[in-house]
Structures are given as structure tokens and as C-alpha cells.
């Protein structure tokens, strides 16, 4: 060990510790600065992937989807073409291109009107940055993503009936805030997909909310709870998807609420409560928008 | 002791997981799939190798009463480097590994090598010793990872090995089913236990 017989005075020890800590801190701050941009890009790509997954455009294995069959991206046309037998992983570059062409970020107000950021007088970048933490549902202008149909970019227009919508969901799990996306079909009722892109729940328990096997249950559920007779009262029906204890089959059997419920996760009671509240609280304020979107689809 | 023994000894004969039972908690948590185990293994090899090297480099100027703190600072430095690099270039893998990359700091294996070997020997043997200890750890992680992924998911490196037609369907419920136990942490306990037993049996035969 250090210097046999060598004496370390307190001064020397202190100097050693200061120099060591300073060196480590210097290395780490240089590294953090160099890696900042790649890390932000990686996070953005991941969020885009999760949003496309919620919109059922990307499978959980990163394969493009078109109406539930595998598809690949045609770069010359800018559209997806079905390739049911081929399971080709999507390239990051194509994912980002598709995201930019087909996903439109818009805001909706309390009457359900859909506006661009300019029309609402908002700066998109600042709006997304400032409200990322506490969510968009309770703002006067709420964020909504419009998923455009699978058409070449020059034929896309905001007047077309969209393929679907993606609504940002946020709430609180057991340890920290949870953030996700809920994708809806054009009827603004049937779920295309649900993903969580940011969570710090216990790995293996609450953390299982990120598992595709669990998330896939949300597909084709309805967010407007049906009345016992099987009809939907859009103005008053409770909004959300309920994560039940045990299984849906056991809790509701074949009754109406089963269409708006998914199986629970063992050992993750508090996370599940958080998911239920997140869906309820994030969807509630969107009701005027959802009703308008539903009527738009019904009229076409 | 020959220089290369610093490396080779640790792979099997003095394997840190099998003999010292160190580094168990991450071996249980991150061996569910082979690619996760591989990423973790490479991270630990990098951290242990370089922290041993640097602990050895400053061994003559390290005051004995702050040596543990100094070792910990060096280990943390390399762990944070790994963590930041993963977040930048393997983002989804870093989410899967979640807290376990950060927990390499408290992996007894890393500090064990720094305290019992690196601070007493010159840099090159210390570096080889660190790499060797972590390679032995990696070997066990990969064995456990292969077993768990093959029997738990029927795949290796996320590539399906067991053909889909072998699996049970509602029409043919008596066909092959993946073992759910293998997807859970306790299975790693049993597998590591079995490997420890195997090593002990083999070691006894060598003694005779």
C-alpha cells in the first residue's frame, strides 16, 4: 500500500482528495457536454417511436404497420406499402421522416376546435418545453397529435379525415411521474394503441406497464364507457380505460364495462391506480374535442 | 505468478461469482435476455478493468485513510461514463438496464478487485486482473442469459430459435410452452447455484 513509511499529513490528504475529485468532475463535465446532443436526439427518436406505436404505425419490434399488417416504407412515394410476409425492421431515418409527414401537432381549445400553433398564438417549441412536465390536458390550449392517412406527402391536407389521433397522457405512478401516448381511431373512441415512454416504476412490477404484451390489451378498447345496454352516451359517459384487479373476464365478464377495461398487473397496485387516474384525468378535458372528432367521422 | 495468470485465473478457477459469490444481484436482474446480459458484461469489463488500472496508477500517492473513497470516486467515474454513453447511443438498452448500470458502482466485485489486488500491484497486472474478474462475471452472465432466454422465450439475441409451429395453440394445447419460471429472477438463482455446484465438483476432482 501507499508509500511504506511515508507519512501523509492532513494537508497532503486534503490536497489528494481535492485533486482527485476535481479531475473526475472535469472528465465528467466534458463528457456530459459532448454527449448532450446525441442523448437528446436518442430521446426524441424514442418518443417518436412510442408515439407511432400508440398510433399503430410501428409494431413493438420496430416494424412498420399498415392496418395491422406488416409494411415497409417506400422512399420514392413517401408511403407505407403492405408486405405481410416480410418482417423488416424500420430504419431510424424512415421513422423520423414518416413521423414528420404524417403526425401533425395541433392544439384544441375548450370547445373542441382544432387549431395550429400560429392560430392559437403559441410558440410550438416553447409550449412543448414549458408544459412537458405537468401535461397539456388542463391548459386552455391542449396538445393533440393528428395522424394523417397513409398517402403520399403531396396529397396530404389538413382537411382530410385523419387516420387517428394521439393524446398525450400523464400522471403519477408509485415513484415518479409517468408519461405516455394514447392512440385513437378516427372515431375518437376506439383505441389504436397505448404506450408509456417515460416512467420510473419498479422494474418487474409496476415497470411492466412498458411491456408490449400488457400494452397490446388496450387495442380496440373504447374510451367512452358503454352503458349497460351497449350504447354510448358521448356527452356523459365516463372517460378512460380501467385497469382492473385480476382479469377483465373475472371482473366484468361479458358486460358493457369490459370494453373499457384491461387486465391488472400483479404486485403493482399503486402503479395501476396511477395509470387509471392518468387516463381519466388526461382524457376528461379532451371531451369536447373527442365529441367533435367523433361527429366529423360519423358525418363522412 | 505469471502475468497472464492475473487474467486467466479469474475466468473459472477463481471466478468472482462462483467462488466469492460477488456480483450476484445484477447477475439475477439482467440475465433475462442475452443481449441485455452482454451489454451489462461489457460495461462491467470496462469499469473493472479501468478502475483497477487507475487505482493502481495512483497507489503510491493515495493516503491509506481515504483509499476507499478514492477507489469509489474512480469506479463511479467509469460507471457514469458507461451510463452516459449508453444513454446517447443505446437508449432503449439503457432503459432496459435502468438502475443496474448505476448499481455497478456498488458491485462488490469491482471494489473487491480494487481493494484486494489493484492497490497492491503495478498497473499492468492490476488492469489484467480487473479485466479477468469481469470476464469471469461476463461468462456466468452469458451462460445464465442463454439458458434463460432459450427456455423462457425460445429465442437467442431476440432471434426466434424454437419454430412457431412447435408451440401450443388453443387447438393443440399439449405442444411446447415457454417456461415462465425462466423469465423470473429466481431462475437465475437456481442456474447460478447449479454452476457453483458444477465448479465445486470439477475442482474436487482436480485436487485428487
Interface residues (C-beta under 8 A of the other chain):
Chain A: X1 X2 X3 X8 X12 X13 X16 X17 X20 X21 X24 X27 X28 X31 X32 X35 X38 X39 X42 X43 X45 X46 X203 X204 X207 X210
Chain B: X29 X58 X59 X60 X61 X62 X63 X64 X65 X66 X67 X69 X70 X73 X74 X76 X77 X80 X81 X84 X85 X87 X88 X89 X91 X92 X95 X98 X99 X119 X120 X185
